[in-house]
Amino acid sequence: MLALLLVAVSAGLSNLAASLGIGVAGVTAATRLRVGLVFGAFEAAMPLIGLVIGSGLASGAGQWARWAGGAVLIGMGALAILRPSRDPAAPAGVSLGRLLLSGLALSLDNLAIGFALGTLHVPILVGALVIAAVSVAMSLVGLEIGSRVGAAAGRRGEQVSGVILAGVGAAMAAGLL
């Protein structure tokens, strides 16, 4: 069980970091719920898909998936940096499309985790649920910390958010997350 928790925390680190970036731009209760549900669903589904497609494809997908996911996050961060600041009085939140794209990008490299769970002799459904629960918890912590940083950043919150997302993407592509 300790190995499963360590895998779950490792998988959730990128979600924690990305949630910091999302939270900096400001979040509502609805955003917190959507981020937790979307990130948790992707984190639970990708290991299951990895197990289904098999070890050869799943382990081969790890490297390209990391680069593709990193590139998507860097692009999303660049867009947040370059677009004009929104009115600070406007309601905070993130579009569902952007959130789904983030969830997919962050979880692509988790395809290989499905095969790894099989070698740990962990029931795959239990593994997926533990990974999802840890991911949701880490995402919510990231949103809270990011929200506090965003309040301190003021009008530049979206640009700070973009820098964080681009940084997460770069770290992910480099294999650091």
Steps between C-alpha positions, in 0.01 A plus 500: 500500500791736567624449143154588368489819708844601377390441139185704566694791649747488210212507250330782690799735512434637154136557596608686813730722296242566226234574762730763646499666159124475463444627852716810449249632246229470766256221575143454611347204679369378163851518354638301792237231442562487124879486537479224759257294295676542165853446630386205714314339211798527265741374765276198565428426133851516354647213707196289405553581132871424540418158641259429215737600218778290646848540629673554165285790391464644849872507575577639153240771546670636811764708322291645217206554734718701736618721213151542353347581837781744577457673164125544557556652844773731370263617225218559746738691726619714210142586411428605858812718503428669167126563523383829649419499870134453581307734720588414861131533586410226247416161649795267531507162337643290224317384190398136486689455172822635650449286808441182296808571288706556816372178656586303188845660466583438864392136496642378166818370658290301748425242231811315613381501862227250411757242407707583808196443721471151360857423605426625852218243528257779582144453377481748213171653611636558851814652352304730270276616785793568733681694227183699428441580869858614555486704177180675607644580841825633352308702240286664768808586705659649188189708426495638853868592502471643149198707598696658783794572271258645244350733757849631571576530125193715442436602139792290375343176628430357153854569381640336815264210431637472146860500621420223748318288238784545251749408771301187587494409130876547469567296815267229376665485157841481667386208714520689828127454575 
